[in-house]
C-alpha cells in the first residue's frame, strides 16, 4: 500500500494512493463508510505504523470494501511528508561512491577558498584531509537530523541566509515498524514498515567549513524545511527487494545523475543491528540511506540556483519534487 498524509480543511489526514497514484482515499472516512464506525489507527500515518499489522490489514480490508469511492484527485490536494514529524531521523552513509566523489569535490571547494588552491590541494592529499574515514568500512556512520524540519513533495525550500552553495541529496529510507533493542541482523528486515524518498538538502559551504570540527553536520543540514520526504510511504509488503531500485535526480527536468540501491555498502539490516545495540528504537523512526553515487550536485561540481526544481525519483516509490528559492535581499 502507498500511504500518504494530506491536508484538508487545515487538518492532517491519512490516505492511500489508488488508481495509478492519481487519487487518494481518506482511510478514516472510508472505514466509517465501510464499517459504520471510526478506527483510531487511521487518525494518522504514524498511528497506523504504531498499530502494526492489524492496522495495515484493516486498511486493506477497507480499500477492498470501498475501492476508490469518494477518492480525491491527488492534484487537488496538498501532500505532506508521509510522517510530518517523525519520532526520530537518523541519516546514514551507505554508499561508498558518493563518499569518494563528494570528499574529492569538498577538497576542491575548500582549497579554492585559499590564496593558493593547488598548494592547499597537495596539503590536503598529503595529510588525508577530506579522505574517506576508515570508520566507514568498520561500522555504519550516521547523524541525527532535525525532525521538525520535514516537508513533503511540491513544497518550496527557502535557502538559509548564511549559505550560497545550494545542493540536494538523492536518498531513500525506511520507517521503523516496531519497538526493538539489540536486534539481530538476520531478524532486522521484520522491523521495516515501509520506504520513502528522502532529499537531504545541504548547505555545502557551511557543511565543508564545520566538518573540520568533527562533530557535524550541523548548520550544513539543519535549517527550516531542509528535510524533504515523500511523496508516499510504500509498505514493505509491496517492496519485495529494496536493494535493486533505480534512483534518478533531475534539476529543471534535466537528469543530473542516477544510481542504484544495489550499490549500498551497508544495508538497512546493518543499520538496524548497529543502531539498536543497547538503544531502543521505536515505531515511526526514519532511517535514511545516505546519498547514492552520482546523486548530488557536489559530486558533479554543479549547484542549485534560485527557482530550480529538484526531482528525485526512486523506482517503485514515485517522484519527490521541491523548488529551491533564495532569500530576498
Secondary structure as GFF3:
##gff-version 3
##sequence-region A 1 329
A	DSSP	beta_strand	2	8	.	.	.	ID=ss1
A	DSSP	beta_strand	11	18	.	.	.	ID=ss2
A	DSSP	beta_strand	23	26	.	.	.	ID=ss3
A	DSSP	alpha_helix	27	35	.	.	.	ID=ss4
A	DSSP	three_ten_helix	40	43	.	.	.	ID=ss5
A	DSSP	alpha_helix	45	66	.	.	.	ID=ss6
A	DSSP	beta_strand	72	73	.	.	.	ID=ss7
A	DSSP	three_ten_helix	74	76	.	.	.	ID=ss8
A	DSSP	beta_strand	78	79	.	.	.	ID=ss9
A	DSSP	beta_strand	89	92	.	.	.	ID=ss10
A	DSSP	alpha_helix	96	112	.	.	.	ID=ss11
A	DSSP	alpha_helix	117	127	.	.	.	ID=ss12
A	DSSP	alpha_helix	135	138	.	.	.	ID=ss13
A	DSSP	beta_strand	142	144	.	.	.	ID=ss14
A	DSSP	beta_strand	150	151	.	.	.	ID=ss15
A	DSSP	beta_strand	157	158	.	.	.	ID=ss16
A	DSSP	beta_strand	166	167	.	.	.	ID=ss17
A	DSSP	beta_strand	170	176	.	.	.	ID=ss18
A	DSSP	three_ten_helix	185	191	.	.	.	ID=ss19
A	DSSP	beta_strand	192	200	.	.	.	ID=ss20
A	DSSP	beta_strand	202	203	.	.	.	ID=ss21
A	DSSP	alpha_helix	204	210	.	.	.	ID=ss22
A	DSSP	three_ten_helix	211	213	.	.	.	ID=ss23
A	DSSP	beta_strand	227	235	.	.	.	ID=ss24
A	DSSP	three_ten_helix	236	238	.	.	.	ID=ss25
A	DSSP	beta_strand	246	251	.	.	.	ID=ss26
A	DSSP	beta_strand	254	260	.	.	.	ID=ss27
A	DSSP	three_ten_helix	261	263	.	.	.	ID=ss28
A	DSSP	alpha_helix	268	275	.	.	.	ID=ss29
A	DSSP	beta_strand	286	288	.	.	.	ID=ss30
A	DSSP	three_ten_helix	298	300	.	.	.	ID=ss31
A	DSSP	beta_strand	309	314	.	.	.	ID=ss32
A	DSSP	beta_strand	318	325	.	.	.	ID=ss33
###
